[in-house]
Amino acid sequence: MENIYRPIKAKVENIIQETPNIKTFVLRPEEPMRFAAGQFMQVTYPGIGEAPFTPSSSMYQTETLEFSIMKAGQVTSLLHEQLKVGEYVGLRGPLGKGYEIDKWHGKEVFVVGGGVGLAPLRALLLALFHNINNYKKLYIRFGGRSPQDLSYKEQLKTWEKKDKIDMVVSVDRGDEKWKGKVGIVTTILEGSGIDPKNAVAIVCGPPIMMKFVTLKLVDLGFADNTIYLSMEKNMSCGVGKCFHCNVGPHLACKDGPVFTWDKVKVIPDPF
Ligand SMILES: Cc1cc2nc3c(=O)[nH]c(=O)nc-3n(C[C@H](O)[C@H](O)[C@H](O)COP(=O)(O)OP(=O)(O)OC[C@H]3O[C@@H](n4cnc5c(N)ncnc54)[C@H](O)[C@@H]3O)c2cc1C
């Protein structure tokens, strides 16, 4: 019988400092590990602990996986401070459900993110770019606290030039070099020309951002079941046994971590 708790060994091939508090860890698992954009894995730091993260790399890149991890508490701080290239971690997964990208064919896709929320969204965007002709147009709206706090700076520049992409990046506070927009991410959602009747919106970021972006999207005319939200709840087992990650009647680890707003809005204080 398959052991759902068995981690697969993965070697750290590279560590990229994305922002002052986010690092991307490039991992090479000893066995092939496939995932769908939006699914997550439990990353074990031997002797320290385990925490859930969503791969930020393309699901079509199968030999190495990338995880962009923000320093938040015990496990993430030690991953940042102690884990070195050449060492090993464990990977358990893929867990949860991926984004329903096949359901979005022919539609406009509005992707809104902030902070470390750009990690799962990078995996999503790379999957959408892979078959870009399946989608009518892609709108990307990313926010960060400052230019230094934006992950994937070089990639953002190349995405912006792609066909069928309309991208706006904003920061709460600019600096002398910043030429883009200044303002919180909700200020760059209007005026895109998107038709919410033939569109889906995907949101991932800090809880407060998710809340106000969702309210804005509803205001712009997006139907509740077309707004996809990443509910990154405190999680333990990752496989639907411990019930630590309940989102109302649902479990983020099994039924999510992505839920549409119609499922989440009925729960008191969902973010
Ligand atoms: C499905 C899923 C995917 C995720 N993907 C990513 C990712 O790609 N990159 C990334 O940086 N982070 C991601 N996270 C969040 C990440 O799992 C937490 O930051 C991590 O578990 C914190 O572990 P820690 O031991 O460092 O912090 P702890 O010492 O356990 O906690 C530090 C503080 O953070 C709070 N906390 C812990 N976990 C969470 C959580 N999941 N949500 C909100 N607050 C939390 C604790 O209550 C505490 O206040 C994801 C979470 C989930 C559930």
The ligand as an SDF file (V2000), in Angstrom:
LIG
                    3D

 53 58  0  0  0  0  0  0  0  0999 V2000
   -1.4410   25.1880    0.5110 C   0  0  0  0  0  0  0  0  0  0  0  0
   -0.4130   26.1580    1.0030 C   0  0  0  0  0  0  0  0  0  0  0  0
    0.5440   26.6470    0.1340 C   0  0  0  0  0  0  0  0  0  0  0  0
    1.5050   27.5620    0.5780 C   0  0  0  0  0  0  0  0  0  0  0  0
    2.4390   28.0000   -0.2960 N   0  0  0  0  0  0  0  0  0  0  0  0
    3.4070   28.8470    0.1240 C   0  0  0  0  0  0  0  0  0  0  0  0
    4.4380   29.2860   -0.7680 C   0  0  0  0  0  0  0  0  0  0  0  0
    4.4770   28.9150   -1.9530 O   0  0  0  0  0  0  0  0  0  0  0  0
    5.3830   30.1090   -0.2570 N   0  0  0  0  0  0  0  0  0  0  0  0
    5.3760   30.5340    1.0530 C   0  0  0  0  0  0  0  0  0  0  0  0
    6.2660   31.2810    1.4560 O   0  0  0  0  0  0  0  0  0  0  0  0
    4.4070   30.1480    1.8980 N   0  0  0  0  0  0  0  0  0  0  0  0
    3.4380   29.3080    1.4760 C   0  0  0  0  0  0  0  0  0  0  0  0
    2.4730   28.8830    2.3670 N   0  0  0  0  0  0  0  0  0  0  0  0
    2.5310   29.3500    3.7690 C   0  0  0  0  0  0  0  0  0  0  0  0
    3.5550   28.5140    4.5250 C   0  0  0  0  0  0  0  0  0  0  0  0
    3.1140   27.1850    4.5910 O   0  0  0  0  0  0  0  0  0  0  0  0
    3.7440   29.0690    5.9370 C   0  0  0  0  0  0  0  0  0  0  0  0
    4.3660   30.3350    5.8570 O   0  0  0  0  0  0  0  0  0  0  0  0
    4.6170   28.1430    6.7390 C   0  0  0  0  0  0  0  0  0  0  0  0
    3.8870   26.9740    7.0490 O   0  0  0  0  0  0  0  0  0  0  0  0
    5.0720   28.8000    8.0090 C   0  0  0  0  0  0  0  0  0  0  0  0
    5.8470   27.8460    8.7090 O   0  0  0  0  0  0  0  0  0  0  0  0
    6.8490   28.2660    9.8510 P   0  0  0  0  0  0  0  0  0  0  0  0
    7.2000   27.0520   10.6380 O   0  0  0  0  0  0  0  0  0  0  0  0
    7.9560   29.0630    9.2820 O   0  0  0  0  0  0  0  0  0  0  0  0
    5.9740   29.2560   10.6930 O   0  0  0  0  0  0  0  0  0  0  0  0
    5.3330   28.9670   12.1340 P   0  0  0  0  0  0  0  0  0  0  0  0
    6.4200   29.1000   13.1420 O   0  0  0  0  0  0  0  0  0  0  0  0
    4.5090   27.7220   12.0950 O   0  0  0  0  0  0  0  0  0  0  0  0
    4.3190   30.1720   12.2080 O   0  0  0  0  0  0  0  0  0  0  0  0
    4.6480   31.5480   12.0850 C   0  0  0  0  0  0  0  0  0  0  0  0
    3.3600   32.3350   12.0370 C   0  0  0  0  0  0  0  0  0  0  0  0
    2.7000   32.1090   10.7810 O   0  0  0  0  0  0  0  0  0  0  0  0
    1.4150   31.5690   11.0080 C   0  0  0  0  0  0  0  0  0  0  0  0
    1.2090   30.5900    9.9590 N   0  0  0  0  0  0  0  0  0  0  0  0
    1.7940   29.3850    9.8220 C   0  0  0  0  0  0  0  0  0  0  0  0
    1.3500   28.7910    8.7200 N   0  0  0  0  0  0  0  0  0  0  0  0
    0.4690   29.6540    8.1560 C   0  0  0  0  0  0  0  0  0  0  0  0
   -0.3350   29.6240    7.0130 C   0  0  0  0  0  0  0  0  0  0  0  0
   -0.3540   28.5750    6.2090 N   0  0  0  0  0  0  0  0  0  0  0  0
   -1.1080   30.6690    6.7410 N   0  0  0  0  0  0  0  0  0  0  0  0
   -1.1340   31.7190    7.5590 C   0  0  0  0  0  0  0  0  0  0  0  0
   -0.4020   31.8150    8.6510 N   0  0  0  0  0  0  0  0  0  0  0  0
    0.3810   30.8010    8.9430 C   0  0  0  0  0  0  0  0  0  0  0  0
    1.4440   30.9700   12.3780 C   0  0  0  0  0  0  0  0  0  0  0  0
    0.1300   30.9120   12.9390 O   0  0  0  0  0  0  0  0  0  0  0  0
    2.3520   31.9390   13.1120 C   0  0  0  0  0  0  0  0  0  0  0  0
    1.6570   33.0930   13.4960 O   0  0  0  0  0  0  0  0  0  0  0  0
    1.5000   27.9950    1.9350 C   0  0  0  0  0  0  0  0  0  0  0  0
    0.5300   27.4980    2.8080 C   0  0  0  0  0  0  0  0  0  0  0  0
   -0.4090   26.5970    2.3530 C   0  0  0  0  0  0  0  0  0  0  0  0
   -1.4190   26.0510    3.3050 C   0  0  0  0  0  0  0  0  0  0  0  0
  1  2  1  0
  2  3  1  0
  2 52  2  0
  3  4  2  0
  4  5  1  0
  4 50  1  0
  5  6  2  0
  6  7  1  0
  6 13  1  0
  7  8  2  0
  7  9  1  0
  9 10  1  0
 10 11  2  0
 10 12  1  0
 12 13  2  0
 13 14  1  0
 14 15  1  0
 14 50  1  0
 15 16  1  0
 16 17  1  0
 16 18  1  0
 18 19  1  0
 18 20  1  0
 20 21  1  0
 20 22  1  0
 22 23  1  0
 23 24  1  0
 24 25  2  0
 24 26  1  0
 24 27  1  0
 27 28  1  0
 28 29  2  0
 28 30  1  0
 28 31  1  0
 31 32  1  0
 32 33  1  0
 33 34  1  0
 33 48  1  0
 34 35  1  0
 35 36  1  0
 35 46  1  0
 36 37  1  0
 36 45  1  0
 37 38  2  0
 38 39  1  0
 39 40  1  0
 39 45  2  0
 40 41  1  0
 40 42  2  0
 42 43  1  0
 43 44  2  0
 44 45  1  0
 46 47  1  0
 46 48  1  0
 48 49  1  0
 50 51  2  0
 51 52  1  0
 52 53  1  0
M  END
$$$$
